[in-house]
Amino acid sequence: MKPATAAKKLGVYLEATPEEFQAGVVSRDELTELQANPPEWLRELRRNGPHPKQLIAQKLGISSSGLVRAGITEALTTDQINAIKEENPDWLVRERETYKEFKAEEARLAEKARLEEDES
């Protein structure tokens, strides 16, 4: 598979991976091995970043769209994410509320669909 696909499956920011990872092709067996026995570079990336946008959003408790609205377009380290969480800026409070409302509506619609499925 392409390095970008493997990085996404591993939950890491591709541009922060070693050059040989970025330039190569990752087999399914290699991916399985990386997941089961991550090398130090992978453990370090997972621990300290920089992290991909979807993981940043997850750590902040907001959507990826919320990151864009906040002007965050670059990968962030764990320390940078923690600093944002500690600061708890107004935009983060708003985006968390928006995301919470979105997830509640998503759950409501899923429950409604499940109930309609049960009735038929």
GUKEDO-546814 format. One record per residue: residue number from 1; residue in three letters; x, y, z of N, C-alpha, C, O in turn. Coordinates in pm, 1 decimal, decimal comma, m for minus. Layout:
N
NUM_ala_X_Y_Z_X_Y_Z_X_Y_Z_X_Y_Z
...
REM end
This chain:
120
1_met_83,9_m117,1_0,0_0,0_0,0_0,0_88,8_123,8_0,0_207,4_117,8_32,4
2_lys_28,8_234,3_m36,8_102,7_359,7_m39,4_137,5_402,2_103,1_65,0_370,0_197,3
3_pro_247,2_473,8_118,6_285,5_521,2_251,8_176,8_606,8_318,4_158,8_598,9_439,9
4_ala_105,2_687,3_241,6_m0,6_770,8_298,4_m110,6_685,1_359,8_m162,2_717,3_466,9
5_thr_m146,3_577,3_293,1_m248,2_486,2_344,8_m199,4_418,1_471,7_m273,2_406,9_569,6
6_ala_m75,3_372,8_469,5_m17,4_306,2_587,2_m9,6_403,7_704,3_m40,8_366,4_817,4
7_ala_31,4_527,8_678,9_40,6_627,3_785,9_m96,6_653,3_846,6_m110,1_666,5_968,3
8_lys_m197,6_660,7_761,6_m333,5_682,8_811,4_m377,4_565,2_898,5_m436,4_585,4_1004,6
9_lys_m349,4_444,3_855,1_m386,4_325,6_932,7_m309,7_318,8_1065,2_m359,6_264,7_1163,9
10_leu_m189,3_373,6_1066,0_m108,7_375,0_1187,7_m140,5_495,0_1276,5_m97,3_500,7_1391,6
11_gly_m216,2_591,1_1222,7_m254,4_709,1_1299,8_m142,3_809,1_1318,8_m134,0_875,6_1422,1
12_val_m55,0_819,6_1217,8_57,1_913,4_1228,2_59,2_1008,4_1109,1_0,0_981,4_1004,6
13_tyr_128,5_1119,6_1127,4_144,7_1222,2_1025,2_254,8_1177,0_929,5_370,3_1163,2_969,7
14_leu_219,7_1154,2_804,2_313,3_1097,5_706,0_443,8_1175,6_697,1_551,6_1116,2_695,1
15_glu_434,7_1308,4_691,7_553,9_1389,9_673,6_652,9_1378,8_789,4_768,7_1418,2_775,2
16_ala_609,3_1325,9_903,4_697,9_1309,5_1018,9_759,8_1170,9_1025,2_843,6_1144,6_1111,4
17_thr_720,0_1082,3_935,7_775,2_946,8_935,2_913,6_947,2_870,1_947,6_1041,2_798,2
18_pro_993,5_843,7_894,6_1126,6_836,5_832,6_1118,7_837,0_679,5_1020,3_792,0_620,8
19_glu_1221,4_887,2_618,6_1229,1_898,7_472,0_1204,5_764,1_403,3_1133,8_757,8_302,7
20_glu_1262,7_657,0_457,3_1246,1_525,8_393,6_1100,9_478,8_398,4_1056,1_407,5_308,6
21_phe_1026,7_518,1_502,7_884,4_483,6_510,7_807,8_561,4_403,7_723,1_505,0_334,4
22_gln_837,4_690,9_390,1_767,6_776,5_294,6_796,1_737,2_150,0_709,9_752,4_63,4
23_ala_914,6_687,7_123,9_955,4_657,4_m12,8_918,7_516,2_m56,7_920,1_487,0_m176,3
24_gly_886,5_429,6_36,1_863,3_289,7_2,5_717,9_253,7_m14,6_629,4_339,2_m19,7
25_val_696,8_125,6_m23,2_563,1_67,4_m28,1_553,0_m22,4_94,9_648,7_m91,4_129,8
26_val_437,6_m21,2_159,9_419,5_m99,3_282,3_325,2_m215,7_252,5_210,6_m195,9_212,2
27_ser_375,2_m336,2_273,0_291,5_m454,4_251,6_197,1_m471,0_370,5_216,6_m409,6_475,4
28_arg_96,7_m552,9_353,2_4,0_m579,4_464,0_77,3_m645,2_580,7_49,6_m615,3_696,8
29_asp_169,9_m733,7_549,6_248,1_m799,4_655,1_333,7_m698,4_730,9_345,0_m705,2_853,3
30_glu_394,2_m604,2_657,5_474,4_m500,6_722,9_386,5_m411,6_811,1_426,4_m375,0_921,6
31_leu_267,2_m377,0_762,5_175,4_m296,0_840,9_135,6_m369,8_968,4_132,9_m311,1_1076,6
32_thr_105,1_m497,1_955,2_69,0_m578,1_1071,8_183,5_m581,5_1172,2_161,2_m572,2_1292,9
33_glu_303,7_m594,6_1123,2_421,6_m597,5_1210,1_441,6_m461,1_1278,8_472,9_m455,2_1397,7
34_leu_423,3_m352,8_1203,5_435,5_m218,4_1262,8_331,1_m196,4_1371,5_358,8_m133,2_1473,4
35_gln_210,9_m248,8_1349,3_105,3_m234,8_1449,7_133,7_m319,8_1573,3_111,1_m275,9_1686,0
36_ala_182,9_m440,5_1551,9_207,7_m532,3_1662,9_334,0_m496,9_1740,8_336,5_m507,0_1863,5
37_asn_436,6_m456,2_1671,1_566,7_m426,4_1732,2_619,8_m293,9_1677,9_714,3_m293,0_1599,1
38_pro_560,0_m182,2_1719,2_602,2_m54,2_1662,6_747,8_m21,2_1696,8_790,2_m34,9_1811,5
39_pro_823,3_22,2_1595,9_961,6_64,8_1623,3_960,4_196,2_1701,9_855,8_259,2_1717,0
40_glu_1075,2_236,1_1750,8_1085,4_356,2_1835,3_1031,4_480,2_1764,2_962,8_561,1_1826,7
41_trp_1060,9_497,2_1634,3_1013,1_617,6_1565,1_860,3_624,4_1564,6_802,9_732,9_1574,7
42_leu_795,0_510,0_1552,9_649,2_506,8_1551,5_593,3_533,6_1691,4_496,0_607,4_1706,8
43_arg_654,7_473,9_1792,2_611,1_501,0_1930,7_627,6_649,3_1963,8_540,3_709,4_2026,4
44_glu_738,7_707,3_1922,0_765,8_849,4_1947,4_662,8_938,7_1876,9_613,1_1034,5_1936,2
45_leu_631,1_908,1_1752,2_530,3_986,9_1679,7_394,2_976,4_1746,0_324,3_1076,8_1759,8
46_arg_356,3_859,3_1786,2_226,5_841,4_1852,0_221,6_914,4_1985,5_117,3_966,5_2024,9
47_arg_333,8_917,5_2053,9_339,5_979,6_2186,2_346,0_1132,4_2177,0_272,2_1201,7_2247,0
48_asn_433,2_1184,5_2091,8_461,4_1328,1_2091,2_423,9_1402,6_1964,1_425,7_1525,7_1961,8
49_gly_390,1_1330,1_1858,6_353,8_1396,5_1733,8_476,5_1436,7_1655,3_588,4_1395,7_1686,2
50_pro_454,3_1516,6_1554,3_330,9_1585,9_1520,3_221,8_1487,3_1478,0_248,6_1380,4_1423,2
51_his_97,8_1528,0_1505,8_m17,3_1442,2_1482,3_m96,2_1488,3_1361,0_m98,0_1607,4_1330,1
52_pro_m162,5_1394,1_1290,8_m248,8_1431,2_1178,3_m374,7_1502,7_1228,5_m413,3_1490,0_1344,7
53_lys_m436,7_1577,3_1138,9_m552,3_1660,9_1175,2_m664,2_1582,7_1243,1_m721,0_1629,9_1341,6
54_gln_m696,6_1464,3_1192,2_m807,8_1390,4_1252,2_m778,2_1352,5_1396,9_m869,6_1348,6_1479,3
55_leu_m652,5_1324,7_1429,0_m615,8_1291,7_1565,9_m615,2_1417,2_1653,3_m654,0_1411,8_1770,0
56_ile_m571,4_1529,6_1597,4_m576,0_1656,2_1671,0_m720,3_1687,1_1708,3_m750,0_1720,5_1823,0
57_ala_m808,7_1675,5_1611,3_m951,2_1702,2_1636,6_m1003,9_1609,8_1745,6_m1074,8_1654,4_1835,8
58_gln_m970,6_1483,7_1738,1_m1016,1_1386,5_1837,9_m964,2_1423,7_1976,5_m1039,5_1421,2_2073,8
59_lys_m835,6_1458,3_1985,9_m776,9_1493,7_2115,4_m839,6_1620,7_2172,7_m847,7_1636,1_2294,5
60_leu_m884,1_1712,0_2085,5_m947,0_1836,0_2131,4_m1097,3_1820,1_2153,2_m1161,2_1907,2_2212,4
61_gly_m1153,8_1709,3_2105,6_m1297,7_1685,5_2120,8_m1382,1_1768,1_2026,6_m1492,0_1811,8_2061,0
62_ile_m1328,4_1789,4_1905,1_m1400,3_1866,5_1803,6_m1391,5_1793,7_1669,8_m1326,4_1689,9_1658,5
63_ser_m1458,0_1849,5_1569,0_m1452,5_1790,5_1435,5_m1332,5_1844,5_1358,3_m1273,8_1946,0_1396,0
64_ser_m1297,2_1776,4_1251,2_m1191,0_1825,3_1163,1_m1229,9_1959,3_1101,9_m1144,9_2045,9_1081,6
65_ser_m1358,0_1975,9_1072,9_m1406,4_2104,4_1021,0_m1386,3_2214,6_1123,9_m1356,3_2328,6_1088,4
66_gly_m1402,5_2180,9_1250,3_m1379,2_2277,3_1357,6_m1236,1_2325,8_1359,8_m1209,7_2442,5_1388,8
67_leu_m1142,5_2235,3_1329,0_m1002,0_2275,7_1320,5_m982,7_2379,5_1210,8_m913,1_2479,3_1229,6
68_val_m1044,3_2355,0_1097,6_m1032,2_2447,3_984,4_m1091,4_2583,1_1020,8_m1031,4_2687,2_994,1
69_arg_m1209,9_2580,9_1082,1_m1273,2_2707,0_1123,2_m1185,2_2784,1_1221,0_m1185,8_2907,2_1222,3
70_ala_m1109,8_2711,4_1302,5_m1020,8_2774,0_1400,4_m888,8_2817,7_1338,0_m806,8_2881,4_1404,0
71_gly_m868,1_2783,5_1210,7_m745,6_2822,3_1142,6_m629,1_2728,7_1167,0_m514,8_2763,7_1137,3
72_ile_m655,3_2611,2_1220,2_m547,9_2514,2_1244,2_m538,4_2424,5_1121,0_m625,1_2340,9_1095,7
73_thr_m432,0_2444,2_1046,3_m415,3_2369,2_922,0_m289,4_2282,9_922,1_m271,1_2199,4_833,5
74_glu_m203,6_2302,7_1020,4_m79,2_2227,5_1028,4_m89,0_2118,9_1135,0_m173,5_2125,3_1224,4
75_ala_m2,7_2020,6_1124,4_6,6_1916,6_1226,5_56,3_1980,6_1356,2_136,2_2074,1_1353,9
76_leu_8,0_1929,1_1468,6_48,8_1980,2_1599,1_110,8_1869,2_1682,7_79,7_1751,4_1665,5
77_thr_198,8_1909,3_1773,1_257,5_1813,0_1866,3_163,2_1794,6_1984,5_67,7_1870,2_2001,9
78_thr_191,3_1694,2_2064,1_112,6_1669,7_2184,5_120,0_1791,0_2277,5_18,9_1830,0_2336,0
79_asp_238,1_1850,6_2291,5_252,9_1968,4_2377,1_167,8_2084,7_2327,4_106,1_2154,7_2407,7
80_gln_163,8_2106,2_2196,1_81,8_2213,9_2140,4_m67,1_2187,7_2164,5_m142,4_2279,6_2196,8
81_ile_m108,2_2063,7_2148,7_m248,8_2027,3_2173,2_m283,0_2049,7_2319,8_m387,9_2105,8_2351,5
82_asn_m194,7_2006,2_2409,0_m218,2_2024,7_2552,1_m224,5_2172,2_2589,4_m302,6_2211,1_2676,2
83_ala_m142,5_2254,3_2524,2_m144,4_2398,4_2551,5_m279,0_2458,7_2511,3_m333,0_2543,4_2582,4
84_ile_m332,3_2415,7_2399,0_m463,6_2464,2_2354,9_m570,0_2421,0_2454,6_m656,9_2500,0_2491,5
85_lys_m563,1_2296,3_2498,0_m661,4_2246,3_2594,4_m653,8_2324,3_2725,9_m756,8_2357,4_2784,8
86_glu_m533,6_2353,1_2771,0_m516,9_2429,3_2895,4_m568,9_2571,6_2880,9_m633,4_2624,7_2971,3
87_glu_m540,4_2632,9_2766,5_m585,7_2770,6_2741,3_m738,1_2775,7_2728,0_m801,9_2872,5_2769,5
88_asn_m795,2_2670,2_2669,6_m939,3_2658,2_2648,0_m998,4_2785,8_2585,5_m1086,4_2848,6_2644,4
89_pro_m950,0_2823,7_2466,7_m998,4_2946,6_2403,4_m1146,9_2937,7_2367,0_m1204,6_2829,1_2361,0
90_asp_m1206,3_3052,7_2343,3_m1349,2_3059,6_2310,7_m1384,7_2971,8_2191,3_m1488,3_2905,2_2191,4
91_trp_m1299,2_2971,5_2089,5_m1330,0_2891,6_1970,2_m1338,6_2742,9_2004,7_m1420,9_2670,4_1948,7
92_leu_m1252,9_2697,6_2097,5_m1254,1_2556,1_2135,8_m1383,0_2522,5_2210,8_m1443,2_2417,7_2187,6
93_val_m1424,1_2609,9_2298,9_m1549,3_2589,3_2372,6_m1665,9_2580,1_2274,0_m1750,4_2491,3_2285,4
94_arg_m1670,3_2672,5_2176,7_m1778,2_2672,2_2075,9_m1774,9_2545,9_1991,6_m1878,2_2482,9_1968,9
95_glu_m1657,5_2509,2_1945,9_m1645,5_2391,6_1859,3_m1679,2_2263,5_1934,2_m1737,5_2172,0_1876,0
96_arg_m1644,2_2255,2_2060,4_m1680,5_2136,9_2138,8_m1832,3_2127,1_2152,9_m1888,9_2018,2_2143,4
97_glu_m1897,1_2239,5_2175,4_m2042,9_2240,2_2187,8_m2107,5_2201,3_2054,6_m2201,7_2122,2_2051,2
98_thr_m2056,3_2257,4_1945,8_m2108,1_2224,7_1812,7_m2092,1_2076,1_1784,4_m2184,2_2012,0_1733,9
99_tyr_m1976,3_2021,4_1816,6_m1949,0_1879,8_1792,1_m2038,8_1792,1_1879,4_m2089,4_1689,6_1833,8
100_lys_m2058,1_1832,3_2003,3_m2145,9_1758,6_2094,6_m2288,7_1755,4_2039,6_m2354,1_1651,2_2042,2
101_glu_m2336,6_1869,4_1990,2_m2471,5_1876,1_1932,0_m2480,8_1788,3_1807,4_m2580,0_1718,3_1787,4
102_phe_m2377,4_1792,5_1724,3_m2374,4_1710,8_1603,3_m2381,4_1562,1_1638,3_m2459,2_1487,6_1578,6
103_lys_m2300,2_1519,2_1734,8_m2298,7_1377,4_1773,2_m2432,9_1335,3_1833,0_m2478,8_1223,4_1810,0
104_ala_m2495,6_1424,0_1909,2_m2627,0_1393,0_1967,1_m2730,4_1376,5_1856,3_m2812,0_1284,5_1860,9
105_glu_m2727,4_1464,1_1757,8_m2821,6_1454,6_1645,9_m2794,4_1328,5_1563,4_m2887,6_1261,6_1518,8
106_glu_m2669,5_1297,3_1543,8_m2631,5_1175,9_1472,3_m2685,2_1052,0_1545,4_m2738,3_960,7_1482,3
107_ala_m2671,2_1049,5_1676,6_m2721,8_936,9_1756,4_m2874,2_930,0_1750,2_m2931,3_821,3_1741,0
108_arg_m2940,1_1045,9_1755,1_m3085,8_1049,3_1748,1_m3134,0_992,9_1615,0_m3228,4_914,0_1611,5
109_leu_m3070,1_1032,6_1506,0_m3109,5_984,0_1373,5_m3082,7_834,1_1358,2_m3161,1_762,5_1295,8
110_ala_m2972,1_787,6_1415,1_m2941,6_643,8_1409,3_m3045,8_564,7_1487,0_m3089,8_459,0_1442,0
111_glu_m3085,1_614,9_1602,6_m3187,0_547,9_1683,0_m3321,3_547,8_1610,0_m3393,3_448,0_1610,9
112_lys_m3353,8_659,2_1547,8_m3478,7_669,2_1471,5_m3478,3_568,1_1356,7_m3578,4_500,2_1333,5
113_ala_m3366,9_558,0_1285,3_m3355,9_462,6_1175,3_m3366,7_319,2_1226,0_m3428,8_234,8_1161,4
114_arg_m3306,2_291,6_1341,7_m3313,7_158,0_1400,0_m3458,0_123,5_1436,7_m3504,1_12,3_1411,0
115_leu_m3528,6_218,6_1496,6_m3667,3_195,6_1534,0_m3755,3_172,4_1411,4_m3842,3_85,3_1412,5
116_glu_m3732,7_250,0_1306,8_m3809,7_233,1_1182,6_m3779,9_98,1_1120,1_m3869,4_34,8_1064,1
117_glu_m3655,9_53,4_1128,9_m3616,2_m76,7_1076,4_m3686,0_m187,8_1154,3_m3732,2_m285,8_1095,8
118_asp_m3693,6_m172,2_1287,0_m3759,9_m272,2_1372,5_m3909,7_m281,3_1342,5_m3969,0_m388,8_1351,9
119_glu_m3970,2_m167,9_1306,5_m4114,2_m165,3_1280,2_m4150,1_m230,3_1147,2_m4263,1_m275,5_1128,9
120_ser_m4056,4_m235,4_1055,9_m4090,3_m291,3_923,0_m4062,9_m437,9_912,7_m4086,4_m497,9_807,8
REM end
